[in-house]
Amino acid sequence: MKLSPLVSMMLSVVLFLGVPATFAFETDQYNLPPEPLFDIGDEVTDHVRENIQTALDKLNADIAVRLSCLDKTAVKGTKCGSEITEKKALDALRSNDAAAEAVYKQLGSGNLFITVTGKWFKEHKFSHEPALYKVGFTDSIFILMPIDYATISPTIRMYGTEFGTDKVEHFFQQGYQYYKLYNDAAAKGKTAKEAEKKAVDWGKRTERTYFGMLVSGVYSNADLYANYAGMRFYQGLGSPVQIGSTTRSPTLVLKDGKWQINEAANINETLLKPFVTDHMNEAFNPSGYSFILYPTVKRVVKNQCSAWQKAYPQMTRDIATKRSTDLELWNGEDYGFAKKGHSVAIASCFDEKLVTQ
């Protein structure tokens, strides 16, 4: 597919700046799946857990090498440093930063157009179907932006919430970037709130530019939430994190100097589930749209109202409005939500006229 001059220019900028890989991928939750999607939350969690274990195996292998250097049992050809150097290397391998980087490589790395997790979603054969839904082009909110549709992420259902697979990619990729930005700010003496703001402000800039409005015409609050939640995920690998009124146990622990998954943390319930919320759904947590896209989104939503009323028979305008309003923060934390003038509220489907935010 031939890229427009604007997109070609932005790709060049992204490559030059070394920006992380996911590039302006969009999704469409206004168009509901024609049949219910199977909930793949546990299946995705199993995949993530397997990749975390692979990351730990690699880390522990490196730890074993450093230990062999210290106790003089290293195999011939192993490059060993001084005792001080090896001890520093061991400390680094046993840090949360090392665990975060190892997990990121397994789940968040990739090329300019897709992460390893995005590739898995495309190639994996789920145990039940339908597991993914991609709206047809002529019904899509992106009918006037074919390049957006060409990169549209399918909708999935995890733990009762529907959202695009791009949110999982943001979670693992941009979430890691947030994690590093937070740590850099904290190392320079910033408070926790200031460090969070540093990461969130970076995310908002990317949504205004190469990950959002400037390229695709979409400023996604749901993307910003996924980035922020991903940061919390990485912070919680080796340390407990507060999620609302609950303290989430660390995902990983060090035992006898080696990393292992923290089985005491009820990992199948706490690995991803606490982070999966309607914040990731772009119908309930609406995006801002360019003046080109906005009329089309309004028209599509209006055409989809009967489907929404059927799917949510107990929904009212007030309930839908509150549901969206409650998503502007996450457990009282500011993840970067921004009200945009060209934004379409799903509450419009439960009233006589189209309501915009």
ROPA-905727 format. One record per residue (C-alpha): x, y, z. Coordinates in steps of 0.02 Angstrom, whole numbers, plus 50000, padded with zeros to 5 digits. Layout:
// ROPA-905727
XYZ;...
This chain:
// ROPA-905727
500005000050000;500695017149952;500875028750100;500355046950094;501735060150101;501195064950278;501285047050342;502945044150253;503635059650336;503015054050507;503765036850484;505435045050447;505285055750604;504845040550710;506325030750643;507505045450666;506965048450846;506995030150892;505175030750948;504485014051012;503655003450881;501755004150889;501245017350762;499505025050756;498525008850765;496675011850792;495145001850841;493255003250831;492144998350977;490655008350915;490274994050796;489764979550907;490194961550858;488724953250769;488854938550889;489564938051065;491444936151077;492154922551187;493084929251337;494934925851309;495554933651470;496254917551543;497024912251378;497934928951359;498494928051540;499204910651511;500184917351362;500854931951463;501344920651606;502274908851488;503244923451416;503654930151588;504344913151634;505424913251476;506074930451526;506494923951700;507384908751630;508514920351530;508834931551680;509214916851792;510424909751663;511354926351665;511344926251856;512094908751854;513514914651741;513924929151856;513904917552006;515084905651918;516284920051890;516244924252075;516534906452136;517834902852001;516834888951917;516474898051754;516704887451599;518164891151486;517854906151374;516674915051495;517074933451509;517224937451694;517604954351771;518284958951940;517394953652098;516664971152117;516084971251936;515264954151950;514374958852111;513694974652029;513114964351881;512224952351998;511364966552088;510784973551921;510104956751863;509144955052026;508324972252010;506564976551955;507324985951808;508124969951743;506504960251763;505524974051676;506714974651529;506694955651511;504784955151513;504684969651391;505804960451268;504634945451274;502994954951263;503244973051208;504654973151082;504374972450895;504564982250735;503814998550673;502104991250638;501794977350764;502414970750931;502744952650971;501104952351067;500164959750919;500934946350808;500344933050930;498564939550922;498624938550732;499324920950726;498644912150880;497234899550863;496094903151009;495224888651095;493504896051060;492814906550918;492384920150885;493814927550984;494154942950878;493044954550777;493574966850642;492204977850571;492004978750383;492744994050297;491105001750238;490365000750413;491925007050500;492155024150577;493715025150469;492885024250298;493605041450256;495335036450321;495805020250231;497545020250306;496745019850480;495675005150429;497184996150355;497974996250528;496384993650630;496544981850777;495184968850802;494074969450955;494304956151089;493414952251252;494434949951411;493694948151585;492034955351526;492764970551439;492894973351251;494324983251174;495564982851032;497104971751034;498134987651012;497774991551195;498734976051249;500174981551138;500134998951217;500084990751388;501704981151361;502624993251248;502195011151292;501905005251471;503755000851476;504205017951405;503175025951544;504075014951670;505775021151610;505225039351603;504555037951780;506185030251843;507245043451754;506225057251835;506295049052006;508195047151991;508295065851964;507405069152128;505615070952066;504205065452180;503115050652133;501745062352070;502995072551970;503755056851895;502025050551847;501635067151766;503255066151665;502715049451593;500905054751564;501415070951479;502495060951358;501005049951320;499885064851286;501185072051167;501235055651071;499335055551055;499375073150987;500715068150860;501435051950791;500365039450889;498745048850863;497965064950800;499325070750682;499405054250587;497745045250612;496585059350664;496225050750831;496715056251007;496415040551109;496095041851295;496005022951298;497785021951232;498355033651370;497535022651500;498365006951428;500055015751434;499795020851615;499155003851671;500654995951586;501805006851689;500955000651846;501144982651784;503024984651763;503184993551930;502274978952010;503404965351942;504544964952093;503614976152215;501834977852280;500784991552199;499215000052258;497714998152144;496265007552218;495985001052394;496924984852359;498774981452372;499274970152228;500644957852276;502224957652169;502164946652016;503934940352045;505034936052194;506854932052219;507174915252300;508954909852336;509514923852222;508494918052072;506894925251998;505264915652004;503424919151983;502584923252147;501334909152164;500714916252329;500014931152231;498624920752149;499454925451987;498064920051869;496914932751951;498154946951979;499304946451827;498184956051704;496404956151771;496584971351888;497134981951740;495764976751617;494344989351629;493164999351519;494535012651513;495175002551363;493515003151270;493455017751148;491565018451148;491405020451336;493035030351351;492845040751192;494265047751088;494425064851010;494305065050819;494935076450683;493685087350590;493805074850446;493355059650550;492115067450670;490575068050556;490845049950504;490985044050684;489375053150728;488485045050580;489125027550622;488625029150804;486885034950754;486715020050637;487285008250775;486095014550908;484825000650884;486194987650908;486764996251067;485004997451135;484764978951103;486434974351182;486144985651333;484254985451364;484424992651540;485555006851488;484975024851499;485805040951446;486195045251627;486945028151662;488005028651504;488575046351540;489095041751717;489975026051654;491045036751538;491315050451666;491945037851792;493285032751668;494115049951667;495185044151814;495785026851864;495565023852050;495795042452075;497405042751971;497635054451824;498165043951674;498035058751554;496205059051502;495795074551400;494075080851348;494035084451162;492755094851068;492575082150927;492125067251035;490585056251021;489775049551178;488925032551170;487605040151284;486915047651124;486205030551081;485065031151232;484255047751196;483305055651052;484735066450991;486605064250966;487575070551116;489375076051096;490705079551225;
